[in-house]
């Protein structure tokens, strides 16, 4: 059974039918014609770090991929609840040495950042080979204040966003579906796509929030990072838009506060 909770201006009598569209989507049909699609945001979820309380860098999804924090400071002024504040000159990072369980494509990672306007390069999330100085897949801010999906080993693929970031909360997502498809999203919208060929780096063993974590760490974040999620699937456009949630954002377990919430699912009208 699917448990439906009614909110706002809806009543039980409005629900006519619930239909499974795919493993990732359900649809609720209403007597009055209201017909939202519900996005499954937990299938494929590998880890989620909400950073809601001081000292807590746990993976709150499975508690398998807790981060070790070095130098990032807790702040209560996050996007949703608390966050961690990074000062690049102090070389802060959160890291693990197991790639957070990721060993191949597909992979998606998303998070909220409030990078300082005057900051140079800063990293939201990175998967790297910590025995190689040139092996990363990451989302960053460039010194030109654009978001970047940065993929390097045996050459580099750089996807730059078509809009600037910095000085405000921004939602960034990277989706790498396979060797020939990677996408960069900014605030819920697809910003750039690459179909150049580049395979998953065998030897990827580092999972970092706030820096590039290869053998020569760099690109430390300068600003706040919050609500970071990692998936072992390629999130689709609708799922990323649901996570953005009109700029309000969502935190695991992804209850939206919208008209309808369905157990482990989120509604977007």
N, C-alpha and C positions, 0 to 999 in steps of 0.2 A: 504493500500500500504506500501511497504518497501522502504525507501529512501536509495539509494546506492550512496556513494561518492567514486570516483575513485582516487587513489593516485599512487605514484611511477610510475612503468612502465606498468600500465594497461590503457586500453581505454574502452569506453562503448561497442564497438563492440566485446570485448572478452567475455562478459557475455552472456551465453546461456540460463540459467534457474536458478530460486531460488526455493528450495524445503524445506518445513518444515519437519524436522525429528521428532521432539517432541516439547514439551513446552519449552525445554531448548536448542534446537539445530536447526540451519538452515544450509543449504548447498547451495553454489553457484557453478554451473557448468559453465565451460568456454569452448569456442570453441577450445582453444589450450591445453585442458586437465588439466589446473590448477584447483584444486578442494579442496579448503580449507573448514573447518568446522567452523561455526560461533557460539560462545558460548554466551548464554544469561546470563549476570552477574547481572542483576537488579531484575529479578524475585526472590522473597524471601528475598531481601535485607532489613534488618531491620534498620540498621543505618550505617553511614560511617563518619569517622573522618579523614580529610586530613591533618589538622594541618599546613596549608600552610601560615598562617599569624599570627603574634604575637597577643596573647590574644584571638585567635579564637579556641575554643574547641567545636564548634558546630557540630552537626550531619548534614552534608551538603546534605544528601539524603532527609530527611523529616523535618529536624529541630525540631524533636520531642524529641530526646534523646541527648540533649546537655550535655556535661560533666562539672562538677565543678572542676577546677584545684586548687590544693594546693601544691605548692612547685616545680613544674616542670617548667623549664626555656625554653623559645622559642629559637630556633636556626635556622638560615637561611640555614644551611648545612644539610638538610634532604635528604632522598632518592629521593623524588620528591617534589621540593619546600622546605618549611620549615618542621620542626619536633619539638618535645619536648625532652629536655635533662633532664634526671633524675640522681640525686646524692643520692644513697641509704642511706647515713648517715644523710640526711636531711629529710627522710621519705616522699618523694613526692608521690602524687597520683592524679588520676582523677576518679571521682566516681559519681554514681547515686544510688538512693534507690528504684528503681522499676525494677531491673533486665533487664532494657532496653526492656521491653515488652516480654521477653522470659519466658514461663511458662511450657514448655515440650520439649521433643525431636521432630523432629530433630533440630540441631543447628550447625552452622559452624562459626568460627571466624578466621580471618587472619590478619597479619600485618607484617611490616618490623621492624627489630630491629638491632641496632648496640650496642650490649652489650660489656662492657669493659672486656678484657681478665682476669683481676685480680679480677673481681667481683665474689661474691659467688652466692647465689640464686637470680634470678631476674625474675619478672613476666611481660609478655606482656599483657595478658587479663585474667580476672577471672569473673565467675558468682558464687556467694556465698550466703549463709544464714548468715546475719550479727548478728544473735542471736545464732549462733552455732560456736564453735571453730574448727570444723572438717567437714565443708561442702563446697566443692569447685569443680569447673571444670575449669581448667586453662591451659595455655601454659606458661612454664617457661624455664629458663636456670639454670642448676644445676652447682654446684661448680666444677664438672668434665668437664664443657664446652660442655655438650650435651643438646639438646633440650628435653623437657619433656612435655607430656600431662598428667596432674595430676588430678585424679578424686577420691574424697574421700567423703564418708559419710557411716557409718556402715562398715568401712574398706576402703582400698585405692587401686586403680589401677594406676600404674605408667608405662607409655609407654616412653621408652627412644629412642632417635634417634640413628642411626648407624653412625653418623658423628658429628664432633665437630662444635661448633659455637663460636662466640666471636671475636672481633677485626675487624669485617667487617660487611657490611649490609647482613642480612639473612632474607629470607621470610619464615614465619612460619604459618601453618594452622592446626586447629583442626576441625575434623568433627565427630560429634556424631549423628549417624543415628537413633539409637534406644537403648533400654536397653542392647543389646547384640553386638553392633558394634560401635567402636570408632577408629579413624584413626589419625595419626600424619604425617604431610607433612613438608619437609624441602626443600626450594628452588625448589618448584614445583613438587617434587618427593615424592611418598609414602615412608615413612621411617619405620613405625611400625603400627601394627594393634592389637586390643584386642577384643575378643568376650566374655569376662567374663561378667556376668550379674550384672548390677547396674542401678537402676532406677533414674529418675529425682528427685532431692531433693525437696519435697514439702516444701515451706517456702523460696525458693531462692528469694532473694529480693535485692541483691547488684550486681552492674555491675561496674567493676573497670578496669582501664588501669594503669599498673605500680605497682601493688601490689596484694596480696591475701587480699580480703576484708571481711573476716569472722569476728566474734566477737573479734578476737585477730589478727589484721592485721599484715602481715609479708611479707617477700620475696620481698622487694622493688626493683624496677629496678635500675640498674646502667649503664647508657648509653642512647642512643637515641631510640625513638619510633616514627614511622611514618605510615601513610596510613592504619588505622585499620578499618576493615569491619566486620559486624555481620549479619548473614543470619539465617532465620528460616526454612531453608531447608538443606539437606545434599548435599553440593557441590560435584560434581564428579571430577574424575581425570583430565578431559579435561578442566573444568572450572578453576581448581586451576592452571594448567599449563598456561592457558591464563592469569590469574592474575599475575603470575610470569613474563610472557612476556619476556622470554629469559634473565632474570636478570635485565631488564630495569624497570620492574614494570608498573603498571597502576594506575591511579587515577580516581575516580568517575568524570564524567559519563562513564569512561572506553573506551575512544577513544584511539586506539592503535597506530595510525600513520603507520600501516602496509599497505599492498597493497590495502586493501579494508576495509572501515568501513561501517557498516549498522546501522541505527538508533537504539541506545541502545544495539548494539551487537558488539562483537569484533572478528576479524578474526585471526586465527592461521593456517598458511599453514601446 
